[in-house]
Amino acid sequence: MFKKIKNVMVYRKQFLSLLVGVPSYEIYMEHMHSHHPDESIKSRKEFFCEAQEARYNAKGGKVSRCC
């Protein structure tokens, strides 16, 4: 029962993160370990700041969103 609830919470977190456009740090780490083992991994803060910069500053400071 607890495992099922835990799985639901994990998927809920992933869904909400994708919904608001925040990439997953855990997925980034898995990718770096499997595809780029010799490169250094950014800290969670560095990763988040870079993701925010890419999302909100991608068009020369103009916010690109639907609303």
C-alpha positions in Angstrom: 0.0 0.0 0.0 2.7 2.5 0.9 4.7 1.6 -2.2 1.7 2.4 -4.3 1.2 5.7 -2.6 4.9 6.5 -3.0 4.8 5.7 -6.7 1.8 8.0 -7.1 3.6 10.8 -5.4 6.7 10.4 -7.6 4.6 10.5 -10.7 2.7 13.5 -9.4 5.9 15.4 -8.8 7.2 14.6 -12.3 3.9 15.6 -13.8 3.8 19.0 -12.0 7.4 19.7 -12.8 6.8 19.1 -16.5 3.6 21.1 -16.4 5.4 24.2 -15.2 8.5 23.6 -17.2 11.0 22.7 -14.5 13.3 19.9 -15.7 14.2 17.1 -13.3 17.6 17.2 -11.6 17.5 13.5 -11.0 17.0 12.7 -14.7 19.8 15.1 -15.5 22.1 13.3 -13.1 21.2 9.9 -14.5 21.9 11.2 -18.0 25.2 12.6 -17.1 26.3 9.4 -15.3 25.3 7.2 -18.2 26.3 9.4 -21.2 29.0 11.8 -19.9 30.8 10.0 -17.0 34.0 12.1 -17.4 32.2 15.5 -17.2 31.4 17.2 -13.9 27.8 17.4 -12.7 26.3 20.8 -11.9 24.9 21.3 -8.4 21.2 21.4 -8.0 21.3 25.2 -7.7 23.4 25.6 -10.8 21.1 23.3 -12.8 18.0 25.2 -11.6 19.5 28.6 -12.4 20.5 27.5 -15.9 17.0 26.0 -16.5 15.4 29.3 -15.4 17.7 31.3 -17.6 17.0 29.1 -20.6 13.2 29.3 -20.0 12.8 33.0 -19.3 15.7 34.7 -21.0 15.7 32.6 -24.2 14.4 35.4 -26.4 16.6 38.3 -25.3 14.8 38.9 -22.0 11.3 38.6 -23.5 9.2 36.2 -21.6 8.0 33.4 -23.9 4.8 31.9 -22.6 1.3 31.3 -23.7 -0.4 33.7 -21.2 
